[in-house]
Amino acid sequence: MESVLLSLMIIAVLGIASQWVSWRFRLPAIVVMSIAGLLAGPITGFLNPKEVFGDLFNPIISLAVAIILFEGSLNLDFREVRGLERPVLRIVTIGAFIAWILGSLAAHYVAGLSWAVAFVIGGLFIVTGPTVILPLLRQARLKPRPAAILKWEGIIVDPFGALLSVFAFEIIKFILSEKETIGSLGMFFLASLLAAFFGWLVGKGLGWMLEKGHIPEFLKSPIVFASVLACFTISDEIYHETGLLAVTAMGITLANMHISSISEMRYFKENISVLLISTIYIMLTSALSMDVLLQIFSWKLIGYVLLMLFIVRPLSIGISTIKTDMTTKEKTLVGWIAPRGIVALTVSGYFSSVLSDAGFKGAGLLTPLTLALVFSTVCAHGFSIKWLAKKLDLSIGDEPGVLIVGGNPFTVGLAKIFQELELPTVIADSSWSRLVKARNEGVKTYRGEILSEQTEFHLDLTPYEYLIAATDLDSYNALVCTTFIPEMGRNNLFQLSLRKNDEVDVDRLEHTIGGRILFNEKATWEMLNDKVEKGYVFRKTTLSDQYDFDQYLEERKEGTILLFIHKSSRKIEFFTDEQEISGDEGDLIVSLAPPSEVKKPDERLQNDKE
């Protein structure tokens, strides 16, 4: 028991540590996790999950994959692909079929697998999946169209790839075995249809219970997770590999019922998904043997991987998207990005043993072949997606954008400063009249309720790293910041100073809800807008070795409000009472200064711009 607990602890720590390292050094998380697993497992022999968990190893992996796939399918709202229905449908049908045929041919003629094994593995390798695609999309910050196409393809094709392998295996048994009849194939199709129907039925039933209030708040997440496990297990027990199709159908059904409870639970499920992805990758890679790793360097396997990367994937996307509205740049990016992940590793392990027992030639190569493709695609696509997206102008970019809630003279002036610094900026407000000044000044605006669930389908929030709630209602500002904590993080959410009220303990309130208080405790909505109306100006001052931060503070005119520092690294640091910040050489300080302030005659303020 102690060894099991110790192994669980090591796996969890390695997985989460890998996620942190990838975030800290801007590396593909999957690459870091794979390397950590290989170092802990076959390379050093420190960890062997298969030996520790025994017969529980495969069920643990399968249940984790089911939860991850369900969580990913909860994001498949049909409203997201309006205008993209045709390319997505073509990619997951025609594109998947072409990839299956070409991949099977490559597996036979290049990797040397028998026809039977080649067609089984060819069907499996059409998968990408949320375990690999979603982390890459977070890292690359793609524009909405290519991001939506890759996400939908990954989640939809994941269960289909596993089913296609089963289908190919059933076909092979039907052709080569006298015991198999047409009824076996009919059973496969019937089981697949029943799995999809069962997933839809569970999703509908669960959604109805959530809508009608038949589930108490504290039991919503546990019941959803229990339903996912039950849906997957029952389907998989009826027919192997149909469980993934069932949970995908269940997730898509719930996602398109637009139930508020599901939206509220999504962030919790995302946290669980990140934990599962981290631990499962460590488990799978550390469970490999050195013999399997050494087989990867066979020229046949290397040739197969190169064909899959540079021929099969680009051709399948290029042919399937003919006469769609996808641009050449979008086809290029989607035609390159196809990392394989957990589903490919787990299902190939199952077929490796089944086909070997059946006496098929080359079945022993399935595991090293899968590992070679998984690791190669994860590395190649993980390190290149950001660079390629930038080259094709399909990336939002690394500039930290600012979402400002509330249209008023102060926020318009602030937004203009952000635009001058070439930072993505938008002012959101539910009133057209409050956005008039912003539109007249050429500032990007969004008219709509920022708290509405419709906002995510009309306003792409990907470019915006910071949020400033600056309406004239303190309670609304606090509500906006609290709502966006899961998406942006508490440290990146700001609101104007709260008005002091004897009836409310403001000091306690500030630490429990809302965002960080901007500028200082006196910088209320009225005070800031009053200063702008009186002629205060937004002033930019660049620090240098002759004019440092301390000297700037000493010489600034009374009444000047320090707003933020734009660091030379392009990061933004806002002035708050909670945290002291300082400027370095090359940093730009932005302030709201009295109109009477003039530039000094010497050269110390040569970069100071109004």
SEROGU-465871 format. One record per residue (C-alpha): x, z, y; residue in three letters. Coordinates in steps of 0.05 Angstrom, whole numbers, padded with zeros to 5 digits, always signed. Layout:
XZYALA
...
***
This chain:
+00000+00000+00000MET
+00057+00017+00047GLU
+00089-00052+00037SER
+00023-00086+00052VAL
+00013-00046+00116LEU
+00086-00057+00136LEU
+00079-00132+00124SER
+00014-00135+00164LEU
+00048-00100+00221MET
+00109-00146+00220ILE
+00066-00208+00216ILE
+00022-00186+00275ALA
+00081-00165+00318VAL
+00119-00230+00304LEU
+00057-00272+00319GLY
+00040-00238+00385ILE
+00113-00234+00405ALA
+00119-00309+00393SER
+00058-00320+00438GLN
+00090-00279+00493TRP
+00157-00314+00487VAL
+00123-00382+00491SER
+00084-00359+00553TRP
+00145-00328+00586ARG
+00191-00388+00576PHE
+00137-00442+00578ARG
+00149-00465+00506LEU
+00098-00492+00456PRO
+00069-00430+00422ALA
+00062-00463+00354ILE
+00136-00483+00353VAL
+00158-00412+00369VAL
+00111-00383+00316MET
+00135-00432+00263SER
+00208-00417+00277ILE
+00194-00342+00275ALA
+00158-00349+00208GLY
+00214-00391+00178LEU
+00267-00342+00201LEU
+00229-00282+00174ALA
+00211-00317+00108GLY
+00252-00369+00071PRO
+00314-00366+00115ILE
+00327-00291+00114THR
+00280-00270+00057GLY
+00256-00211+00099PHE
+00183-00228+00091LEU
+00144-00257+00032ASN
+00068-00253+00045PRO
+00049-00288-00020LYS
+00085-00234-00060GLU
+00057-00177-00018VAL
-00016-00200-00014PHE
-00020-00233-00083GLY
-00088-00261-00098ASP
-00114-00242-00029LEU
-00066-00290+00006PHE
-00109-00353+00002ASN
-00176-00318+00017PRO
-00146-00286+00079ILE
-00121-00353+00104ILE
-00187-00387+00089SER
-00230-00336+00125LEU
-00184-00336+00185ALA
-00187-00412+00189VAL
-00264-00408+00186ALA
-00267-00360+00245ILE
-00217-00402+00285ILE
-00257-00466+00272LEU
-00322-00431+00290PHE
-00293-00405+00355GLU
-00269-00474+00373GLY
-00336-00506+00357SER
-00370-00457+00404LEU
-00336-00496+00460ASN
-00367-00562+00438LEU
-00424-00567+00489ASP
-00452-00638+00490PHE
-00455-00634+00566ARG
-00379-00635+00567GLU
-00374-00705+00537VAL
-00425-00740+00581ARG
-00395-00808+00592GLY
-00346-00799+00535LEU
-00395-00804+00477GLU
-00372-00873+00455ARG
-00297-00862+00452PRO
-00305-00794+00419VAL
-00353-00822+00366LEU
-00308-00882+00353ARG
-00246-00838+00346ILE
-00277-00789+00297VAL
-00307-00845+00254THR
-00271-00912+00259ILE
-00206-00880+00281GLY
-00208-00829+00225ALA
-00222-00883+00173PHE
-00164-00926+00197ILE
-00118-00866+00198ALA
-00139-00850+00126TRP
-00125-00920+00100ILE
-00059-00930+00137LEU
-00036-00859+00121GLY
-00051-00869+00048SER
-00012-00935+00046LEU
+00047-00902+00079ALA
+00045-00843+00030ALA
+00046-00891-00029HIS
+00097-00943-00006TYR
+00144-00899+00035VAL
+00137-00828+00009ALA
+00131-00853-00063GLY
+00066-00817-00081LEU
+00019-00844-00134SER
-00043-00880-00108TRP
-00087-00821-00127ALA
-00045-00769-00091VAL
-00034-00815-00032ALA
-00108-00825-00019PHE
-00121-00750-00024VAL
-00066-00731+00024ILE
-00083-00791+00069GLY
-00152-00763+00079GLY
-00126-00693+00094LEU
-00076-00717+00147PHE
-00129-00744+00194ILE
-00139-00671+00216VAL
-00111-00641+00280THR
-00155-00580+00293GLY
-00165-00525+00345PRO
-00107-00483+00319THR
-00058-00535+00346VAL
-00097-00574+00398ILE
-00126-00517+00440LEU
-00058-00483+00452PRO
-00028-00550+00472LEU
-00085-00564+00521LEU
-00075-00496+00554ARG
-00001-00510+00560GLN
-00007-00582+00586ALA
-00064-00571+00638ARG
-00093-00640+00625LEU
-00146-00673+00666LYS
-00217-00663+00639PRO
-00227-00731+00605ARG
-00166-00733+00559PRO
-00172-00658+00547ALA
-00245-00665+00525ALA
-00229-00724+00479ILE
-00171-00688+00444LEU
-00211-00623+00437LYS
-00273-00656+00408TRP
-00232-00699+00360GLU
-00192-00639+00336GLY
-00251-00594+00321ILE
-00298-00648+00293ILE
-00246-00681+00248VAL
-00218-00615+00221ASP
-00273-00603+00169PRO
-00282-00678+00157PHE
-00209-00684+00138GLY
-00215-00630+00085ALA
-00280-00662+00059LEU
-00248-00731+00058LEU
-00193-00704+00013SER
-00245-00675-00033VAL
-00283-00741-00032PHE
-00220-00780-00049ALA
-00206-00731-00106PHE
-00277-00740-00133GLU
-00270-00816-00130ILE
-00204-00812-00168ILE
-00234-00768-00222LYS
-00293-00815-00227PHE
-00249-00876-00236ILE
-00197-00845-00283LEU
-00237-00795-00324SER
-00290-00815-00374GLU
-00324-00747-00366LYS
-00340-00758-00292GLU
-00405-00793-00275THR
-00437-00820-00212ILE
-00474-00754-00210GLY
-00409-00719-00191SER
-00403-00762-00129LEU
-00476-00751-00113GLY
-00464-00676-00119MET
-00408-00680-00069PHE
-00451-00715-00017PHE
-00509-00669-00030LEU
-00465-00608-00023ALA
-00437-00634+00043SER
-00506-00647+00072LEU
-00530-00579+00049LEU
-00470-00545+00081ALA
-00483-00579+00148ALA
-00557-00561+00143PHE
-00541-00490+00123PHE
-00494-00482+00183GLY
-00547-00511+00230TRP
-00600-00464+00200LEU
-00556-00402+00207VAL
-00538-00422+00279GLY
-00612-00433+00297LYS
-00633-00368+00265GLY
-00578-00328+00297LEU
-00591-00361+00365GLY
-00665-00344+00360TRP
-00650-00271+00345MET
-00602-00267+00404LEU
-00651-00300+00452GLU
-00709-00256+00431LYS
-00669-00192+00437GLY
-00674-00174+00363HIS
-00600-00155+00361ILE
-00574-00096+00403PRO
-00516-00110+00449GLU
-00466-00068+00410PHE
-00481-00107+00346LEU
-00479-00178+00374LYS
-00406-00193+00361SER
-00404-00159+00292PRO
-00466-00196+00269ILE
-00440-00263+00294VAL
-00374-00252+00256PHE
-00410-00229+00193ALA
-00455-00291+00197SER
-00394-00336+00203VAL
-00361-00305+00142LEU
-00425-00309+00102ALA
-00439-00381+00123CYS
-00368-00403+00104PHE
-00365-00364+00038THR
-00433-00385+00012ILE
-00420-00459+00027SER
-00350-00456-00002ASP
-00374-00422-00065GLU
-00426-00477-00076ILE
-00375-00532-00066TYR
-00302-00525-00048HIS
-00281-00542+00024GLU
-00353-00550+00050THR
-00349-00482+00084GLY
-00310-00511+00143LEU
-00365-00561+00155LEU
-00418-00506+00153ALA
-00384-00462+00205VAL
-00370-00522+00250THR
-00444-00541+00248ALA
-00462-00468+00262MET
-00417-00464+00322GLY
-00440-00530+00353ILE
-00513-00509+00343THR
-00502-00443+00380LEU
-00461-00477+00435ALA
-00517-00525+00452ASN
-00572-00472+00452MET
-00541-00447+00518HIS
-00552-00374+00502ILE
-00522-00326+00553SER
-00502-00277+00498SER
-00456-00329+00467ILE
-00422-00342+00534SER
-00411-00268+00543GLU
-00379-00261+00474MET
-00336-00323+00479ARG
-00277-00288+00511TYR
-00276-00234+00458PHE
-00277-00287+00404LYS
-00221-00325+00439GLU
-00178-00262+00436ASN
-00192-00255+00362ILE
-00176-00329+00352SER
-00108-00322+00387VAL
-00092-00262+00343LEU
-00112-00299+00280LEU
-00075-00363+00298ILE
-00012-00322+00312SER
-00014-00283+00246THR
-00035-00342+00202ILE
+00022-00386+00226TYR
+00071-00330+00212ILE
+00041-00320+00142MET
+00041-00393+00123LEU
+00112-00409+00147THR
+00142-00345+00120SER
+00110-00357+00052ALA
+00149-00422+00041LEU
+00210-00426-00004SER
+00279-00454+00011MET
+00268-00508-00042ASP
+00208-00534-00003VAL
+00248-00533+00062LEU
+00305-00572+00032LEU
+00258-00625+00005GLN
+00236-00640+00077ILE
+00302-00674+00091PHE
+00289-00729+00039SER
+00293-00798+00072TRP
+00226-00816+00041LYS
+00191-00757+00075LEU
+00227-00770+00141ILE
+00206-00844+00138GLY
+00134-00824+00124TYR
+00132-00776+00183VAL
+00161-00829+00230LEU
+00108-00879+00207LEU
+00052-00828+00219MET
+00079-00812+00288LEU
+00095-00881+00315PHE
+00051-00929+00275ILE
-00010-00898+00242VAL
-00035-00854+00299ARG
-00025-00904+00357PRO
-00058-00960+00315LEU
-00118-00918+00294SER
-00132-00897+00366ILE
-00117-00966+00396GLY
-00163-01003+00348ILE
-00219-00952+00348SER
-00223-00949+00425THR
-00226-01024+00437ILE
-00281-01040+00488LYS
-00291-00967+00509THR
-00282-00941+00579ASP
-00217-00905+00561MET
-00160-00926+00606THR
-00093-00951+00578THR
-00061-00886+00601LYS
-00113-00844+00564GLU
-00105-00886+00501LYS
-00030-00877+00505THR
-00034-00802+00511LEU
-00088-00793+00458VAL
-00052-00843+00413GLY
+00010-00800+00414TRP
-00019-00729+00410ILE
-00040-00712+00338ALA
-00007-00647+00315PRO
-00026-00621+00246ARG
-00036-00548+00233GLY
-00066-00493+00190ILE
-00120-00534+00155VAL
-00069-00586+00132ALA
-00023-00532+00104LEU
-00077-00492+00068THR
-00116-00551+00038VAL
-00052-00587+00016SER
-00031-00524-00021GLY
-00097-00525-00059TYR
-00091-00599-00078PHE
-00018-00592-00096SER
-00036-00544-00152SER
-00099-00581-00173VAL
-00066-00650-00176LEU
-00004-00622-00211SER
-00047-00590-00264ASP
-00083-00657-00273ALA
-00015-00690-00285GLY
-00013-00736-00224PHE
+00055-00762-00204LYS
+00083-00737-00138GLY
+00035-00679-00130ALA
+00094-00631-00123GLY
+00114-00666-00059LEU
+00049-00649-00023LEU
+00073-00582+00004THR
+00140-00606+00032PRO
+00108-00670+00058LEU
+00054-00630+00094THR
+00105-00581+00122LEU
+00148-00639+00147ALA
+00089-00672+00182LEU
+00063-00606+00210VAL
+00130-00583+00238PHE
+00150-00652+00264SER
+00084-00665+00299THR
+00081-00594+00327VAL
+00151-00600+00356CYS
+00145-00673+00379ALA
+00077-00665+00412HIS
+00087-00593+00435GLY
+00149-00610+00475PHE
+00125-00678+00499SER
+00052-00670+00518ILE
+00066-00640+00586LYS
+00120-00690+00604TRP
+00079-00750+00580LEU
+00016-00726+00615ALA
+00054-00721+00680LYS
+00084-00790+00671LYS
+00015-00819+00658LEU
-00016-00780+00716ASP
-00063-00746+00667LEU
-00039-00676+00683SER
-00065-00628+00735ILE
+00007-00608+00750GLY
+00043-00541+00755ASP
+00024-00525+00827GLU
-00016-00460+00829PRO
-00083-00479+00859GLY
-00130-00433+00897VAL
-00206-00429+00889LEU
-00238-00399+00951ILE
-00309-00374+00946VAL
-00345-00372+01013GLY
-00346-00423+01070GLY
-00328-00395+01139ASN
-00278-00408+01195PRO
-00225-00363+01164PHE
-00228-00394+01094THR
-00227-00464+01124VAL
-00163-00449+01161GLY
-00133-00417+01100LEU
-00151-00476+01056ALA
-00119-00524+01106LYS
-00054-00485+01099ILE
-00057-00490+01023PHE
-00069-00565+01029GLN
-00010-00573+01076GLU
+00032-00539+01023LEU
+00005-00590+00972GLU
-00030-00537+00931LEU
-00097-00555+00896PRO
-00151-00521+00938THR
-00227-00521+00939VAL
-00279-00480+00977ILE
-00342-00464+00937ALA
-00407-00443+00967ASP
-00480-00448+00950SER
-00499-00468+01022SER
-00488-00538+01050TRP
-00488-00510+01121SER
-00431-00462+01107ARG
-00389-00520+01080LEU
-00399-00566+01140VAL
-00337-00543+01177LYS
-00294-00550+01114ALA
-00319-00621+01101ARG
-00306-00640+01174ASN
-00235-00613+01168GLU
-00222-00654+01104GLY
-00221-00594+01058VAL
-00245-00605+00987LYS
-00311-00569+00975THR
-00359-00553+00918TYR
-00431-00540+00933ARG
-00462-00495+00879GLY
-00468-00425+00853GLU
-00399-00407+00827ILE
-00429-00357+00778LEU
-00475-00409+00746SER
-00458-00433+00676GLU
-00468-00504+00702GLN
-00407-00496+00746THR
-00358-00508+00688GLU
-00389-00577+00677PHE
-00386-00598+00750HIS
-00323-00564+00775LEU
-00259-00568+00735ASP
-00227-00499+00742LEU
-00162-00519+00706THR
-00120-00531+00770PRO
-00137-00463+00801TYR
-00093-00404+00784GLU
-00117-00358+00840TYR
-00187-00340+00865LEU
-00204-00311+00933ILE
-00275-00284+00942ALA
-00286-00286+01017ALA
-00361-00285+01030THR
-00395-00236+01078ASP
-00423-00196+01019LEU
-00375-00145+00989ASP
-00418-00135+00927SER
-00419-00211+00913TYR
-00344-00216+00923ASN
-00334-00160+00873ALA
-00382-00192+00823LEU
-00346-00260+00828VAL
-00278-00228+00816CYS
-00304-00186+00758THR
-00336-00248+00726THR
-00271-00288+00728PHE
-00225-00234+00700ILE
-00224-00264+00629PRO
-00206-00334+00656GLU
-00156-00319+00710MET
-00132-00248+00699GLY
-00142-00189+00744ARG
-00076-00198+00781ASN
-00097-00268+00805ASN
-00164-00247+00834LEU
-00171-00226+00906PHE
-00227-00206+00953GLN
-00231-00186+01026LEU
-00230-00113+01045SER
-00293-00073+01030LEU
-00331-00043+01089ARG
-00327+00032+01089LYS
-00393+00067+01075ASN
-00404+00141+01072ASP
-00455+00132+01016GLU
-00407+00095+00971VAL
-00341+00120+00943ASP
-00303+00056+00960VAL
-00235+00081+00936ASP
-00262+00093+00865ARG
-00300+00027+00866LEU
-00239-00014+00883GLU
-00204+00008+00820HIS
-00261-00006+00772THR
-00292-00072+00792ILE
-00275-00133+00834GLY
-00208-00163+00851GLY
-00148-00139+00889ARG
-00160-00124+00963ILE
-00127-00177+01007LEU
-00081-00166+01066PHE
-00099-00095+01086ASN
-00156-00046+01086GLU
-00179-00068+01155LYS
-00181-00143+01140ALA
-00256-00148+01131THR
-00297-00212+01135TRP
-00319-00197+01206GLU
-00250-00180+01231MET
-00216-00242+01202LEU
-00269-00291+01226ASN
-00272-00257+01294ASP
-00197-00267+01302LYS
-00203-00341+01284VAL
-00260-00349+01334GLU
-00216-00317+01388LYS
-00161-00368+01377GLY
-00115-00334+01327TYR
-00073-00387+01291VAL
-00046-00395+01220PHE
+00029-00394+01228ARG
+00082-00414+01177LYS
+00153-00386+01182THR
+00210-00405+01135THR
+00261-00350+01121LEU
+00335-00366+01122SER
+00401-00329+01117ASP
+00401-00322+01193GLN
+00329-00299+01196TYR
+00311-00254+01138ASP
+00247-00218+01119PHE
+00265-00152+01152ASP
+00280-00187+01218GLN
+00214-00225+01213TYR
+00176-00160+01205LEU
+00211-00128+01264GLU
+00198-00186+01311GLU
+00127-00206+01292ARG
+00077-00196+01347LYS
+00028-00138+01344GLU
-00038-00158+01314GLY
-00007-00209+01266THR
-00038-00206+01196ILE
+00009-00224+01139LEU
-00029-00269+01090LEU
+00018-00292+01035PHE
+00088-00316+01017ILE
+00098-00385+00987HIS
+00160-00374+00945LYS
+00213-00427+00937SER
+00193-00428+00863SER
+00123-00453+00887ARG
+00091-00387+00867LYS
+00043-00352+00915ILE
+00048-00278+00930GLU
-00009-00249+00971PHE
+00001-00189+01016PHE
-00040-00130+00991THR
-00038-00055+01000ASP
-00029-00046+00925GLU
+00038-00080+00920GLN
+00098-00088+00965GLU
+00128-00157+00966ILE
+00188-00185+01002SER
+00213-00253+01022GLY
+00278-00287+01005ASP
+00316-00344+01034GLU
+00275-00408+01030GLY
+00208-00372+01024ASP
+00152-00389+01071LEU
+00111-00334+01103ILE
+00040-00350+01126VAL
+00006-00305+01176SER
-00054-00302+01223LEU
-00021-00292+01290ALA
-00047-00282+01361PRO
-00051-00345+01403PRO
-00002-00319+01454SER
+00055-00316+01405GLU
+00107-00369+01419VAL
+00167-00393+01382LYS
+00234-00362+01400LYS
+00283-00407+01436PRO
+00339-00399+01385ASP
+00346-00438+01321GLU
+00324-00381+01275ARG
+00252-00408+01274LEU
+00268-00481+01269GLN
+00222-00488+01208ASN
+00165-00449+01240ASP
+00104-00494+01243LYS
+00035-00483+01271GLU
***
